[in-house]
């Protein structure tokens, strides 16, 4: 099995072995990626996960082969040739194809024919082009179950049909033809005068090999909503000729009966089976692409930089029930909250203005975060007008509300603010998403954060696992303050479960601040293995050990102090390390201290920049002072905005309007772009040019080819 991994992955054998061994020993991917670089050759988390996932697939493949061989053998049908083919199979699909004829099922017509002793007659029909003596031959098989020669031939044909339909080589050949020439066709299923997103697919067809994943998911959704009718189209005669040719190579003669059997096998068995299979594959590829897009966008959203030293007012817009607001300080602590009614139907603009100005003054608000849901545009206009009319030295930004309602009605919000209304909790979440997006967004199911493409069409464990992996990677790459992190954030730390995260928070509430990483061992349920996995990602600031605030693992502390002594540096002057090591062979020195090349390099980087946050390299939040109207725009205008979503066909950009503008994939760069994520990412600040304006639908077409 590992030989397969050596062939498939371009890494050294010992590094692949180390990944598998470390995983089997219970080490987490973040821990392996950061603190076992010497053993893996500094593979990143994605490479490590790919190797582990492939290893688990191959493990399941071998297990399934053993199960299938045992099941067929139990039925007395296992031959040496069949066993050899099963053992040589490289995919689960191949194994299931080989197992198909032997699965437990209802008795088929072919089974009945075999029980009636008609297998020899089927062999006779298969073996002869000239069937002039068929009636005489068939008469030999008349018995209680076979009334006459015609019945004998019909029943023998059932055996031939099933044999062809179950032939793996036949199926593989037709599968190749579907892959090369198959077409997915869609048409309108029900007449409708109402506009809908599926009008482009009322008369549409495209080769299976060329249809993009986002289009597949759109068409499948249209079918699910009973608006579209989908069908896989293939040249039937081409398939029949191919089946005849493969069968001929296995001794099946071409005669009137076998020609009919080939057609029946295709229509009754192969065509139906492959249509289901290819629909499943199309859906799976579409889902995998949707998951990939969602994961990439989620990662970039979670890496949005924090906004430090600001008091933020979060506003959850609404019409009838009013705009709920909440003010939080720079740590996210709630200072005050309330409601104002600047929008219809009350439209108490003056009263809302007084409430807004009082809150700004009382709490020292520096910026406003407005949710992008219902009434967002109207609320933005109100706040922008007050800022302008009263010459306030504050700015505002629009924040995605995706998942805010999930949080505000969930258990986490209830524990944090049991006495508050759901909508006030939503306003708090909106404000906190500006202060520290990662710390707030981890409180929400990743699927509820709307930065994907057709993510609501994707079901199953793959989506859950992929998004959880993304959050886990970001959390562990950013690091977590052990003394301020919520249980939600702690639960994503390497080695920690939700229950352990809760225990850490309760310990902190009962005992007080952690003064060192080693105090983690006092928390019930945290032993040496858990401590080893988690400690390097949990930071303690202002404690008794300065190294506790860095991405340096406690297992390396002694070696780090020996290293600092060799450089004549104290830990308080560790930022001078780059100057101290200039011109020195750090690899050799690290080796003497038992530190590998990668580890010593990481230690030096952490000592030089102990407070570095990887989010500092990402474009910051855009704060605005005024509102833009689509009526004020002209074709050719240059607008600065922030990428809000990346999809297969382009990217959406928030330029300050109610609806985000679309940059089509053809307008992303002055070169051919195959995948949008190669050139843009969620959160990136970009300059765009207005290509076209649809004022009626509030749509804006943009270009980054300026």
C-alpha positions as CSV (number, residue, x, y, z in Angstrom):
1,X,0.0,0.0,0.0
2,X,2.8,2.5,0.9
3,X,4.4,1.6,-2.5
4,X,1.3,3.2,-4.1
5,X,1.8,6.3,-2.0
6,X,5.5,6.5,-3.0
7,X,4.4,6.4,-6.7
8,X,1.6,8.9,-6.4
9,X,3.3,11.6,-4.3
10,X,6.5,13.4,-5.2
11,X,8.0,13.2,-1.7
12,X,10.7,11.1,-0.2
13,X,9.7,7.7,1.0
14,X,10.8,8.4,4.6
15,X,8.8,11.6,4.7
16,X,5.6,9.8,3.5
17,X,6.3,7.1,6.1
18,X,6.6,9.7,8.8
19,X,3.3,11.3,7.9
20,X,1.5,8.0,8.1
21,X,3.3,6.9,11.3
22,X,2.7,10.2,13.0
23,X,-1.0,10.2,12.1
24,X,-1.4,6.6,13.3
25,X,0.2,7.6,16.6
26,X,-2.6,10.1,17.1
27,X,-0.8,13.4,16.1
28,X,-3.0,16.1,14.5
29,X,-2.3,17.6,11.1
30,X,-1.5,21.1,12.5
31,X,1.0,19.6,15.0
32,X,2.7,17.5,12.3
33,X,2.9,20.4,9.9
34,X,4.4,22.9,12.4
35,X,6.4,20.9,14.9
36,X,7.5,17.8,13.0
37,X,9.0,19.4,9.9
38,X,12.2,17.5,10.0
39,X,10.3,14.2,9.8
40,X,8.0,15.3,6.9
41,X,10.5,17.5,4.9
42,X,8.4,20.5,5.9
43,X,5.2,19.4,4.1
44,X,2.3,21.8,4.5
45,X,-1.0,20.8,6.1
46,X,-2.7,20.3,2.7
47,X,0.0,17.8,1.5
48,X,-0.2,16.0,4.8
49,X,-4.0,15.7,4.6
50,X,-3.8,14.5,1.0
51,X,-1.4,11.7,2.0
52,X,-3.5,10.7,5.0
53,X,-6.8,10.8,2.9
54,X,-5.2,8.7,0.2
55,X,-3.8,6.2,2.7
56,X,-7.3,5.8,4.3
57,X,-8.8,5.3,0.9
58,X,-6.3,2.6,0.0
59,X,-6.9,1.0,3.4
60,X,-10.7,0.9,2.7
61,X,-10.0,-0.4,-0.8
62,X,-8.1,-3.4,0.6
63,X,-10.7,-4.0,3.2
64,X,-13.5,-4.0,0.6
65,X,-11.5,-6.3,-1.7
66,X,-11.3,-8.9,1.2
67,X,-15.0,-8.5,1.9
68,X,-16.0,-9.0,-1.8
69,X,-13.7,-12.0,-2.3
70,X,-15.1,-13.6,0.9
71,X,-18.7,-13.0,-0.2
72,X,-18.2,-14.4,-3.7
73,X,-16.3,-17.4,-2.3
74,X,-19.2,-18.1,0.1
75,X,-21.5,-18.4,-2.8
76,X,-19.1,-20.8,-4.5
77,X,-18.6,-18.5,-7.4
78,X,-15.0,-17.4,-6.9
79,X,-12.5,-18.4,-9.6
80,X,-8.7,-17.8,-9.7
81,X,-9.2,-15.3,-12.6
82,X,-11.9,-13.4,-10.7
83,X,-9.9,-13.2,-7.5
84,X,-6.9,-12.0,-9.5
85,X,-9.0,-9.2,-11.1
86,X,-10.4,-8.1,-7.8
87,X,-7.0,-7.9,-6.2
88,X,-5.7,-5.9,-9.1
89,X,-8.5,-3.4,-9.0
90,X,-7.3,0.2,-8.3
91,X,-10.6,1.8,-7.4
92,X,-13.7,1.0,-5.3
93,X,-15.7,1.4,-8.4
94,X,-13.8,-1.4,-10.2
95,X,-14.3,-3.7,-7.2
96,X,-18.1,-3.0,-7.1
97,X,-18.3,-3.6,-10.9
98,X,-16.7,-7.0,-10.5
99,X,-18.9,-7.8,-7.5
100,X,-22.2,-6.7,-9.2
101,X,-23.1,-10.1,-10.7
102,X,-22.7,-11.8,-7.4
103,X,-24.5,-9.5,-5.0
104,X,-27.4,-10.9,-3.1
105,X,-30.6,-9.9,-4.9
106,X,-33.9,-11.1,-6.2
107,X,-33.8,-14.0,-8.6
108,X,-33.4,-12.7,-12.2
109,X,-34.7,-14.1,-15.5
110,X,-31.2,-15.3,-16.2
111,X,-31.0,-17.1,-12.9
112,X,-34.3,-18.9,-13.7
113,X,-33.0,-19.8,-17.1
114,X,-29.8,-21.3,-15.6
115,X,-31.8,-23.3,-13.1
116,X,-33.8,-24.7,-16.1
117,X,-30.5,-25.9,-17.6
118,X,-30.3,-23.5,-20.4
119,X,-26.7,-22.3,-19.9
120,X,-25.5,-24.8,-22.7
121,X,-28.1,-23.3,-25.1
122,X,-26.9,-19.8,-24.4
123,X,-23.3,-21.0,-25.1
124,X,-24.5,-22.5,-28.4
125,X,-26.2,-19.2,-29.4
126,X,-23.1,-17.1,-28.4
127,X,-20.8,-19.4,-30.3
128,X,-22.4,-19.7,-33.7
129,X,-23.0,-17.1,-36.5
130,X,-25.1,-19.6,-38.4
131,X,-28.2,-20.5,-36.3
132,X,-30.0,-22.6,-38.9
133,X,-30.0,-25.6,-36.5
134,X,-31.2,-23.5,-33.5
135,X,-34.8,-25.0,-33.3
136,X,-33.5,-28.5,-33.3
137,X,-30.9,-27.6,-30.6
138,X,-33.4,-25.7,-28.5
139,X,-35.8,-28.7,-28.6
140,X,-33.3,-30.6,-26.5
141,X,-33.9,-28.4,-23.5
142,X,-37.7,-28.7,-23.2
143,X,-38.7,-29.7,-19.7
144,X,-41.2,-28.8,-17.1
145,X,-39.9,-25.2,-16.9
146,X,-39.4,-24.8,-20.7
147,X,-42.6,-25.3,-22.7
148,X,-41.2,-25.2,-26.3
149,X,-38.1,-24.3,-28.4
150,X,-39.1,-20.6,-28.7
151,X,-39.3,-20.3,-24.8
152,X,-35.9,-22.1,-24.6
153,X,-34.3,-19.5,-27.0
154,X,-36.0,-16.6,-25.1
155,X,-34.8,-17.8,-21.7
156,X,-31.2,-18.5,-23.0
157,X,-31.2,-15.0,-24.4
158,X,-31.8,-13.7,-20.9
159,X,-28.6,-15.3,-19.8
160,X,-26.7,-13.7,-22.7
161,X,-28.2,-10.3,-22.0
162,X,-27.2,-10.5,-18.3
163,X,-23.7,-11.7,-19.1
164,X,-23.1,-8.8,-21.5
165,X,-24.7,-6.3,-19.1
166,X,-22.4,-7.4,-16.3
167,X,-19.3,-7.7,-18.3
168,X,-16.7,-5.3,-16.8
169,X,-14.8,-4.9,-20.0
170,X,-18.0,-4.1,-21.9
171,X,-19.0,-1.6,-19.3
172,X,-15.6,0.0,-19.2
173,X,-15.6,0.5,-23.0
174,X,-19.1,2.1,-23.0
175,X,-18.0,4.2,-20.0
176,X,-15.1,5.5,-22.1
177,X,-17.5,6.5,-24.9
178,X,-19.7,8.4,-22.4
179,X,-16.6,10.2,-21.1
180,X,-15.5,11.2,-24.6
181,X,-18.8,11.8,-26.4
182,X,-21.6,11.9,-23.8
183,X,-23.7,15.1,-23.6
184,X,-25.8,16.5,-20.8
185,X,-29.0,18.0,-22.2
186,X,-31.5,20.2,-20.4
187,X,-34.9,21.5,-21.4
188,X,-37.8,23.3,-19.8
189,X,-40.0,20.9,-17.9
190,X,-42.8,23.2,-16.8
191,X,-44.2,26.3,-18.5
192,X,-43.7,29.4,-16.4
193,X,-44.1,33.1,-17.1
194,X,-42.1,34.1,-14.1
195,X,-38.4,34.9,-14.5
196,X,-36.0,32.4,-12.9
197,X,-32.3,31.7,-12.8
198,X,-32.6,28.7,-15.1
199,X,-33.7,30.4,-18.4
200,X,-30.3,29.8,-19.9
201,X,-30.9,26.1,-19.6
202,X,-34.3,25.8,-21.3
203,X,-32.5,24.6,-24.5
204,X,-29.0,23.7,-23.5
205,X,-26.5,20.9,-24.1
206,X,-22.8,20.4,-23.4
207,X,-20.4,17.5,-23.5
208,X,-19.8,15.8,-20.1
209,X,-16.1,16.4,-20.4
210,X,-16.5,20.2,-20.9
211,X,-19.4,21.2,-18.7
212,X,-18.1,23.3,-15.7
213,X,-19.0,22.3,-12.2
214,X,-21.0,25.4,-11.3
215,X,-23.2,24.8,-14.4
216,X,-23.8,21.2,-13.4
217,X,-25.0,22.2,-9.9
218,X,-27.2,24.9,-11.4
219,X,-28.8,22.5,-13.7
220,X,-29.3,19.8,-11.0
221,X,-30.9,22.4,-8.8
222,X,-33.2,23.4,-11.6
223,X,-34.2,19.7,-12.0
224,X,-34.8,19.4,-8.3
225,X,-37.1,22.4,-8.4
226,X,-39.0,20.8,-11.3
227,X,-38.2,23.6,-13.7
228,X,-35.7,21.7,-15.9
229,X,-35.6,18.2,-17.3
230,X,-32.1,16.6,-17.7
231,X,-31.0,13.7,-19.8
232,X,-27.7,12.2,-20.8
233,X,-27.3,11.8,-24.5
234,X,-25.0,9.3,-26.3
235,X,-24.9,7.9,-29.8
236,X,-26.7,4.5,-29.3
237,X,-25.3,2.8,-32.5
238,X,-21.8,3.8,-31.5
239,X,-22.3,2.1,-28.1
240,X,-23.9,-1.0,-29.7
241,X,-21.0,-1.4,-32.1
242,X,-18.5,-1.0,-29.3
243,X,-20.3,-3.7,-27.2
244,X,-20.5,-6.0,-30.1
245,X,-16.7,-5.6,-30.7
246,X,-15.7,-6.2,-27.1
247,X,-18.1,-9.2,-26.9
248,X,-16.7,-10.6,-30.2
249,X,-13.2,-10.6,-28.6
250,X,-14.6,-12.9,-26.0
251,X,-16.0,-15.3,-28.4
252,X,-19.6,-14.0,-28.9
253,X,-20.6,-14.5,-32.5
254,X,-22.6,-11.9,-34.3
255,X,-26.1,-13.3,-35.2
256,X,-29.6,-12.1,-35.1
257,X,-30.1,-13.1,-31.5
258,X,-26.8,-11.8,-30.1
259,X,-27.4,-8.5,-31.9
260,X,-30.8,-8.2,-30.1
261,X,-29.2,-9.3,-26.8
262,X,-26.5,-6.6,-27.2
263,X,-29.3,-4.0,-27.7
264,X,-31.3,-5.3,-24.7
265,X,-28.2,-5.4,-22.5
266,X,-27.4,-1.7,-23.4
267,X,-31.0,-0.4,-23.0
268,X,-32.0,-2.4,-19.9
269,X,-28.8,-2.5,-18.0
270,X,-25.8,-0.6,-19.2
271,X,-27.5,2.7,-20.3
272,X,-29.5,3.0,-17.1
273,X,-26.5,2.1,-14.9
274,X,-24.1,4.5,-16.6
275,X,-26.6,7.4,-16.6
276,X,-26.9,7.1,-12.8
277,X,-23.2,6.7,-12.5
278,X,-22.3,9.7,-14.6
279,X,-25.0,11.9,-13.0
280,X,-23.5,10.9,-9.7
281,X,-20.0,11.7,-10.9
282,X,-21.0,15.1,-12.3
283,X,-22.7,15.9,-9.1
284,X,-19.7,14.8,-7.1
285,X,-17.3,16.8,-9.2
286,X,-19.6,19.8,-8.9
287,X,-19.8,19.4,-5.2
288,X,-16.0,19.0,-4.8
289,X,-15.5,22.2,-6.8
290,X,-18.1,24.0,-4.7
291,X,-16.4,22.8,-1.5
292,X,-13.0,23.8,-2.9
293,X,-14.3,27.3,-3.7
294,X,-16.1,27.6,-0.4
295,X,-13.1,26.4,1.6
296,X,-10.7,28.9,-0.2
297,X,-13.1,31.8,0.4
298,X,-13.7,30.8,4.0
299,X,-10.0,30.7,4.7
300,X,-9.5,34.2,3.3
301,X,-12.5,35.5,5.2
302,X,-11.2,34.1,8.5
303,X,-7.8,35.7,7.8
304,X,-9.4,39.1,7.7
305,X,-7.2,41.3,9.9
306,X,-8.3,42.5,13.3
307,X,-9.2,46.1,14.0
308,X,-7.3,47.2,17.0
309,X,-8.0,49.8,19.6
310,X,-11.5,50.8,18.2
311,X,-14.9,51.0,19.8
312,X,-17.4,49.6,17.3
313,X,-21.1,50.0,17.0
314,X,-22.7,47.1,15.3
315,X,-26.1,47.7,13.5
316,X,-28.5,45.0,12.5
317,X,-30.8,46.7,10.0
318,X,-34.5,46.1,9.7
319,X,-37.7,47.9,8.6
320,X,-40.7,47.2,10.8
321,X,-38.8,46.1,13.9
322,X,-36.2,48.8,13.8
323,X,-32.4,48.8,13.6
324,X,-30.9,47.1,16.6
325,X,-27.5,48.4,17.6
326,X,-24.8,47.3,20.1
327,X,-21.5,48.9,21.0
328,X,-18.5,46.9,22.0
329,X,-15.1,48.0,23.1
330,X,-11.7,47.0,21.6
331,X,-11.9,43.6,23.4
332,X,-15.4,42.8,22.2
333,X,-17.0,43.5,25.6
334,X,-20.6,44.9,25.4
335,X,-20.9,48.5,26.4
336,X,-24.5,49.3,25.5
337,X,-27.3,48.5,23.1
338,X,-30.7,49.7,21.9
339,X,-32.9,50.2,18.9
340,X,-33.6,53.1,16.5
341,X,-36.2,53.5,13.7
342,X,-34.7,55.4,10.8
343,X,-36.4,53.3,8.1
344,X,-39.9,52.7,7.0
345,X,-42.6,52.2,8.2
346,X,-41.9,54.4,11.3
347,X,-39.2,56.5,9.5
348,X,-38.4,58.4,12.8
349,X,-35.2,59.8,11.3
350,X,-34.9,62.6,13.9
351,X,-35.4,60.3,16.8
352,X,-33.0,57.8,15.4
353,X,-30.4,60.5,14.9
354,X,-30.6,61.5,18.6
355,X,-30.2,57.9,19.7
356,X,-27.3,57.4,17.3
357,X,-25.5,60.6,18.4
358,X,-26.0,59.8,22.1
359,X,-24.5,56.3,21.7
360,X,-21.6,57.7,19.8
361,X,-20.9,60.2,22.5
362,X,-21.6,58.0,25.5
363,X,-19.4,55.1,24.4
364,X,-16.8,56.9,22.3
365,X,-17.7,55.1,19.1
366,X,-14.9,55.1,16.5
367,X,-16.6,53.2,13.7
368,X,-19.9,51.6,12.7
369,X,-20.4,48.1,11.3
370,X,-23.7,47.7,9.3
371,X,-25.1,44.3,8.5
372,X,-25.7,43.7,4.8
373,X,-29.2,42.2,5.2
374,X,-32.7,43.6,4.8
375,X,-32.7,47.5,5.0
376,X,-28.9,47.7,4.9
377,X,-28.9,50.2,2.0
378,X,-31.4,52.5,3.8
379,X,-29.6,52.2,7.1
380,X,-26.3,53.0,5.4
381,X,-27.8,56.2,3.9
382,X,-29.1,57.3,7.3
383,X,-25.8,56.7,9.1
384,X,-23.8,58.3,6.3
385,X,-26.0,61.4,6.4
386,X,-25.7,61.8,10.1
387,X,-21.9,61.5,9.9
388,X,-21.9,64.2,7.2
389,X,-24.4,66.6,8.8
390,X,-22.9,66.4,12.3
391,X,-19.3,66.3,11.0
392,X,-18.6,63.2,13.0
393,X,-15.0,61.9,13.1
394,X,-16.1,58.3,12.5
395,X,-16.4,56.0,9.5
396,X,-18.4,52.9,8.7
397,X,-18.2,49.6,6.9
398,X,-20.6,47.0,5.6
399,X,-20.3,43.6,7.2
400,X,-21.7,40.3,6.0
401,X,-24.5,39.1,8.2
402,X,-24.1,35.5,7.0
403,X,-24.6,33.2,9.9
404,X,-25.3,36.0,12.4
405,X,-28.9,34.7,13.0
406,X,-27.5,31.2,13.4
407,X,-25.1,32.5,16.1
408,X,-27.7,34.8,17.9
409,X,-30.2,31.9,18.2
410,X,-27.6,29.3,19.1
411,X,-26.3,27.9,22.4
412,X,-23.0,30.0,22.3
413,X,-24.9,33.3,22.2
414,X,-27.4,32.1,24.8
415,X,-24.5,31.4,27.2
416,X,-22.8,34.7,26.5
417,X,-25.9,36.9,26.6
418,X,-28.8,35.0,28.1
419,X,-30.8,38.1,29.0
420,X,-30.6,39.7,25.6
421,X,-33.0,39.6,22.6
422,X,-31.8,37.5,19.6
423,X,-31.6,40.6,17.3
424,X,-29.3,42.4,19.9
425,X,-27.0,39.4,19.9
426,X,-26.9,39.7,16.1
427,X,-25.8,43.3,16.4
428,X,-23.1,42.3,18.8
429,X,-21.8,39.6,16.4
430,X,-21.7,42.2,13.6
431,X,-19.6,44.5,15.6
432,X,-17.3,41.8,16.8
433,X,-16.8,40.6,13.3
434,X,-14.9,43.9,12.7
435,X,-12.9,43.7,16.0
436,X,-11.7,40.1,15.5
437,X,-13.4,38.3,12.6
438,X,-11.8,34.9,13.4
439,X,-12.7,34.9,17.0
440,X,-16.3,35.7,16.2
441,X,-16.9,33.5,13.1
442,X,-15.7,30.3,14.7
443,X,-18.8,30.5,16.9
444,X,-20.9,29.7,13.8
445,X,-21.2,26.5,11.8
446,X,-18.8,27.0,8.8
447,X,-21.6,26.1,6.4
448,X,-23.6,29.1,7.6
449,X,-20.9,31.6,6.5
450,X,-22.1,32.5,3.0
451,X,-18.9,32.7,0.9
452,X,-19.4,29.8,-1.3
453,X,-20.9,28.7,-4.6
454,X,-24.0,26.5,-4.5
455,X,-22.8,25.4,-1.0
456,X,-26.5,24.7,-0.1
457,X,-26.6,22.0,-2.8
458,X,-23.7,20.2,-1.2
459,X,-24.4,17.6,1.4
460,X,-22.5,15.2,3.5
461,X,-19.4,14.6,5.5
462,X,-16.9,15.9,2.9
463,X,-18.2,19.5,3.2
464,X,-18.2,19.3,7.0
465,X,-14.7,17.9,7.2
466,X,-13.2,20.2,4.6
467,X,-14.6,23.4,6.2
468,X,-13.6,22.2,9.7
469,X,-10.1,21.5,8.4
470,X,-10.0,25.1,7.0
471,X,-11.0,26.6,10.3
472,X,-8.6,24.4,12.2
473,X,-5.7,25.4,10.0
474,X,-6.4,29.1,10.3
475,X,-6.9,29.0,14.0
476,X,-3.7,27.1,14.6
477,X,-1.7,29.3,12.1
478,X,-2.9,32.4,13.9
479,X,-2.6,31.1,17.4
480,X,-4.9,31.5,20.3
481,X,-4.7,33.6,23.5
482,X,-5.2,31.1,26.3
483,X,-6.6,33.7,28.6
484,X,-9.2,35.4,26.3
485,X,-10.2,32.7,23.8
486,X,-13.8,31.5,23.9
487,X,-14.6,27.8,24.1
488,X,-15.6,27.9,20.4
489,X,-12.2,29.2,19.4
490,X,-10.3,26.8,21.7
491,X,-12.2,23.8,20.3
492,X,-10.4,24.2,17.0
493,X,-6.9,24.1,18.6
494,X,-4.8,21.1,17.8
495,X,-5.6,18.2,20.2
496,X,-8.5,19.9,21.9
497,X,-12.1,18.8,21.8
498,X,-15.2,20.9,22.5
499,X,-15.5,19.3,26.0
500,X,-11.8,20.1,26.8
501,X,-12.3,23.7,25.5
502,X,-15.2,24.1,27.9
503,X,-13.1,22.7,30.8
504,X,-10.3,25.2,30.0
505,X,-12.8,28.1,30.1
506,X,-14.3,26.9,33.4
507,X,-10.9,26.4,34.9
508,X,-10.0,30.0,33.9
509,X,-13.2,31.3,35.4
510,X,-12.6,29.4,38.6
511,X,-8.8,29.9,39.1
512,X,-8.1,33.0,37.1
513,X,-5.6,33.8,34.4
514,X,-3.1,31.2,33.1
515,X,0.4,32.4,33.9
516,X,2.1,29.7,31.9
517,X,1.4,27.0,29.3
518,X,2.4,24.3,31.7
519,X,-0.7,25.2,33.9
520,X,-2.8,23.5,31.2
521,X,-1.8,20.2,32.7
522,X,-3.9,21.2,35.8
523,X,-7.1,21.2,33.6
524,X,-9.0,17.9,34.1
525,X,-8.6,15.7,31.0
526,X,-5.4,17.2,29.6
527,X,-2.6,14.7,29.8
528,X,0.8,14.7,28.2
529,X,-0.4,13.7,24.7
530,X,-3.0,16.4,24.6
531,X,-0.6,19.0,26.0
532,X,2.0,18.1,23.4
533,X,-0.6,18.6,20.6
534,X,-2.0,21.8,21.9
535,X,0.6,23.7,23.8
536,X,2.5,25.2,20.9
537,X,-0.7,26.9,19.5
538,X,-1.9,28.3,22.8
539,X,-0.2,31.6,23.8
540,X,0.1,33.1,27.2
541,X,1.0,36.9,27.2
542,X,2.6,38.6,30.2
543,X,3.3,35.3,32.0
544,X,6.3,34.0,33.7
545,X,7.8,32.5,30.5
546,X,8.2,34.8,27.5
547,X,8.5,31.8,25.1
548,X,4.9,30.9,26.1
549,X,3.8,33.9,23.9
550,X,5.5,32.5,20.7
551,X,5.0,29.6,18.3
552,X,7.8,27.8,20.0
553,X,6.9,24.4,21.5
554,X,7.7,23.8,25.2
555,X,9.6,20.6,24.2
556,X,12.2,23.0,22.6
557,X,12.5,25.5,25.5
558,X,15.8,24.1,26.9
559,X,17.4,24.0,23.4
560,X,16.2,27.6,22.7
561,X,17.8,28.9,25.9
562,X,21.0,27.1,25.0
563,X,20.8,28.7,21.6
564,X,20.2,32.2,23.1
565,X,23.2,31.7,25.5
566,X,25.4,30.7,22.5
567,X,24.3,34.0,20.8
568,X,24.9,36.0,24.0
569,X,21.3,37.0,24.0
570,X,18.7,37.2,26.8
571,X,15.1,36.2,26.1
572,X,14.1,39.9,26.7
573,X,16.4,40.9,23.8
574,X,15.3,38.0,21.5
575,X,14.3,40.5,18.8
576,X,18.0,41.0,18.1
577,X,18.4,37.4,17.1
578,X,18.8,38.1,13.3
579,X,21.6,40.4,14.0
580,X,23.2,38.0,16.4
581,X,23.2,35.0,13.9
582,X,24.4,37.0,10.9
583,X,27.3,35.2,9.3
584,X,26.9,32.1,11.6
585,X,26.0,28.6,10.6
586,X,22.7,28.3,12.4
587,X,22.0,24.8,11.0
588,X,25.2,23.4,12.5
589,X,24.5,25.1,15.8
590,X,20.9,23.9,15.8
591,X,22.2,20.3,15.1
592,X,24.4,20.5,18.2
593,X,21.4,21.5,20.3
594,X,19.3,18.7,18.8
595,X,17.2,21.1,16.7
596,X,16.7,20.3,13.0
597,X,17.2,22.8,10.2
598,X,13.5,23.7,9.8
599,X,13.0,24.0,13.6
600,X,15.9,26.3,14.2
601,X,14.7,28.5,11.3
602,X,11.2,28.7,12.8
603,X,12.6,29.5,16.2
604,X,14.7,32.3,14.9
605,X,11.7,33.8,13.0
606,X,9.6,33.6,16.2
607,X,12.3,35.2,18.4
608,X,12.8,38.0,15.9
609,X,9.0,38.8,15.6
610,X,7.3,37.3,18.7
611,X,4.1,39.3,18.1
612,X,3.7,38.6,14.4
613,X,0.2,37.9,13.2
614,X,-0.2,36.3,9.8
615,X,-3.4,38.3,9.3
616,X,-1.3,41.5,9.2
617,X,-0.3,40.6,5.6
618,X,-3.9,40.7,4.4
619,X,-5.7,43.8,3.1
620,X,-7.5,45.6,6.0
621,X,-11.2,46.4,6.4
622,X,-12.4,49.2,4.2
623,X,-14.1,52.0,6.2
624,X,-16.2,54.6,4.4
625,X,-17.4,58.1,5.1
626,X,-20.2,58.4,2.5
627,X,-22.5,56.3,0.4
628,X,-22.4,55.7,-3.3
629,X,-25.6,55.5,-5.4
630,X,-25.8,53.5,-8.6
631,X,-27.5,56.5,-10.2
632,X,-24.3,58.5,-9.7
633,X,-22.1,56.0,-11.6
634,X,-21.1,56.1,-15.2
635,X,-19.5,53.5,-17.5
636,X,-15.7,53.9,-17.2
637,X,-15.7,55.1,-13.6
638,X,-12.9,53.6,-11.4
639,X,-14.0,52.2,-8.1
640,X,-12.0,50.7,-5.2
641,X,-13.7,47.7,-3.6
642,X,-13.1,44.5,-1.7
643,X,-13.6,41.0,-3.0
644,X,-16.6,39.5,-1.2
645,X,-17.0,36.2,-3.0
646,X,-15.0,34.2,-5.5
647,X,-16.8,31.7,-7.8
648,X,-16.0,29.7,-10.9
649,X,-17.2,32.3,-13.3
650,X,-15.5,35.3,-11.6
651,X,-15.6,37.4,-8.5
652,X,-18.0,39.7,-6.7
653,X,-16.7,43.0,-5.4
654,X,-18.2,45.2,-2.7
655,X,-17.9,48.8,-4.0
656,X,-20.3,50.3,-1.6
657,X,-23.6,49.6,-3.4
658,X,-26.5,47.5,-2.2
659,X,-25.5,44.7,-4.5
660,X,-21.9,43.6,-5.2
661,X,-20.6,44.1,-8.7
662,X,-19.4,41.2,-10.8
663,X,-16.1,40.9,-12.4
664,X,-16.4,38.1,-15.0
665,X,-13.5,35.7,-15.2
666,X,-12.6,37.2,-18.6
667,X,-12.2,40.6,-16.9
668,X,-10.0,39.5,-14.0
669,X,-6.7,40.1,-15.6
670,X,-4.9,41.0,-18.9
671,X,-4.1,37.3,-19.4
672,X,-6.2,34.1,-19.7
673,X,-7.5,33.1,-16.3
674,X,-8.5,29.4,-15.9
675,X,-9.5,29.6,-12.2
676,X,-10.5,32.9,-10.6
677,X,-8.9,31.9,-7.2
678,X,-5.5,32.0,-9.0
679,X,-5.7,35.8,-9.2
680,X,-8.2,37.0,-6.5
681,X,-9.2,36.0,-3.0
682,X,-11.9,37.0,-0.6
683,X,-11.0,40.1,1.4
684,X,-8.6,41.5,-1.3
685,X,-8.8,45.2,-2.1
686,X,-9.0,45.8,-5.8
687,X,-9.4,48.6,-8.3
688,X,-12.2,48.1,-10.9
689,X,-13.6,49.9,-13.9
690,X,-17.4,50.1,-14.5
691,X,-18.2,48.2,-17.7
692,X,-22.0,48.3,-17.7
693,X,-24.8,49.4,-15.3
694,X,-28.3,47.8,-15.0
695,X,-30.1,50.3,-12.8
696,X,-33.4,48.5,-13.0
697,X,-32.0,45.3,-11.4
698,X,-29.2,47.1,-9.5
699,X,-26.5,45.2,-11.2
700,X,-23.0,46.3,-12.0
701,X,-20.5,44.7,-14.4
702,X,-16.9,45.5,-13.5
703,X,-13.4,44.9,-15.0
704,X,-10.0,44.6,-13.3
705,X,-8.4,45.1,-16.7
706,X,-7.7,48.8,-16.1
